[in-house]
Amino acid sequence: MKSHRSKAGTTVIDHILNRLNDLGVKHLFGVAGDYNLAVLDHVVAHPDVKWVGAASELGAAYAADGYGRTRGFGALLTTFGVGELSAINAVAGSYAERVPLLHIAVGPTQATERAGLAVHHSMGDGDFDRFLRAQRQVVCADAVLRPDNAVVELDRVLRACLRESRPGYLRVPRDVALSAVPPHRPPAAPLGRTLDQGSLDAFRSAARARLAAAGSVVVLADFLVDRFHARAELAELLRTGAFPYAVLATGKTVVDESAAGFLGLYAGAMSEKHVRAAVDKADLLIRAGVLLADITTGKFTHRFDPEAGIDLGPTSMKVDGAVFPDIPLATGLAVLTDLVREHVPALTGPAAAGRHKPGEPTRRTPAVKTAPPSRLAPCRPRPHRSLRPLTQSYLWYAVGGAIRPDHTVVADDGTSLLGIADRRFPRGARFIGQPMWASIGYSLPALLGAQLGDPSRRGVLIIGDGAAQLTAQELGTINRHRLKPIVILVNNHGYTVERITHGLRAPYNDIARWRWSKMPSALGVSNPLVLRARTRATLDRALARATATTDRLVLIEAFTSQYDVPRALKRLAVNRPDKARWVA
């Protein structure tokens, strides 16, 4: 990690930018406002951090989130009051989904604060910490920077963001941001994870005994594997044990979905039968970085015991309910891999007759089956000449087959996420979704951040017409930065998931009918390729053309019925014992 040294004339904002750049941040998202304009002059002049002005602070914060998921850390800069409050919903999503980023809010000068003046963007009561108190609900650390504490407080907040994998917040009076940075020591190394050796030894013993007694072993992975940088360790465990494995929607693509051991998406009653049977009936379920939430478990319809098996969390491990604290996730996975290496040879020698091997069934547990061979490879749509109307089922079949290894797919909440999450992606493809916070409109600005975070990959956005109306203006920002994604807009005339949940024909689930084919040009997108698909045949042709067209933004408007839903949602309705609706 490169470390900048402060030079004579370096200001506090220069130092903040240098520290962000040390963390790999090359882009700072935000919106200009009069309190931060002079500060932005320094951002524009910085040699390594580029300013990305978004259409709204909400869009900027969503973009910083997508960037943070791609590069490991994101950042945004807003003005005090109106700007930071516009961004707070997106920052809350980053907190819920464990995305590390820094939110910098530039406000009135210290003299204005001391005088308690009724300035714009304030409540007029002289309370300049009001919005700081609001931000504390959605960040893991915060600080108000002063000339004498700027360096120390900045590093404290950044270290907390890295340790917790969550957002941090700085309120910076404008005069402090533009003041000279005080003398300081080089920044401390990033804070490592706490490791308790005694706890680790106890976990190793408990896990060894549990593995030795296990019949069938299945691994269930989720997004915390990614946030706490344990992808490589999880891959090694799966390779060493040859265990069948599944993912939750939040953890899509944290594992290789093209390998034979991949069962598919686990989502409780929304799962395909073979996936649900394997996970729910495994003698030993190893959970890696799993957070059980309503959307990802089919409204808590999972049938395995959350207290049983081996549960690997970000900083603590569990074996059949016994907790072993202060063990990083990557370390816990590495220990399990070592134990599997010990265990497998012992089970394969001459003395192993009659003993179970990992993955074999016990008498009380049926054999774990992977998907049928036709499901193991990423699907490829066959040319379809049917003129039948496009359905959700065929839409996700075809879109899933169009995904390439160098694609980053960003899907919005609702039918878009539920539909595409079920499809198997080729090795190398990445997926970004927000099913935990589930704020509609997230995906479009997140695509902007993800593509700037890794320009070597092409973005594929999947979003419904209702969600797109919240953040469509960021298509102009995407164009300003010469990005060429594929945008698949599902036009089903409103909030289809809401219709199925409650109010099938209620007016509150209707939206204005936008002319989406004209939107890219209206928002300044240069020479967009706009395609429309109402049938299977037109969708197949549109996807083929979109994949081949890499020199401009492509918008595919795909029309489906306002009452049609993905298969996963249909499975939930059929498989819930009480036939309850989505919302409790």
Secondary structure, DSSP 8 states (H G I E B T S, - for coil): -------TT-BHHHHHHHHHHHTT--EEEE---TTTHHHHHHHHH-SS-EEEE-SSHHHHHHHHHHHHHHHS-EEEEEETTHHHHHHHHHHHHHHHTT--EEEEEEE--HHHHHHT---TTS-SSS-TTHHHHHHTTS-SEEEE--TTTHHHHHHHHHHHHHHHTS-EEEEEEHHHHTSB----------------HHHHHHHHHHHHHHHHT-SSEEEEE-THHHHTT-HHHHHHHHHHHT--EEE-GGGTTSS-TTSTTEEEE--GGGS-HHHHHHHHT-SEEEEES----TGGGTTT---S-TTSSEEE-SSEEEETTEEEES--HHHHHHHHHHHHHHHHHHHHSGGGTT---TT---TTS-------HHHHS----------SB--HHHHHHHHHHH--TTEEEEE-TTHHHHHHTTS---TT-EEE--TTT--TT-HHHHHHHHHHH-TTSEEEEEEEHHHHHHHTTHHHHHHHTT---EEEEEE-SS-HHHHHHS-TT-GGG------GGGHHHHTT-SS-EEEEESBHHHHHHHHHHHHH--SS-EEEEEE--TT---HHHHHHHHH-TT---S--
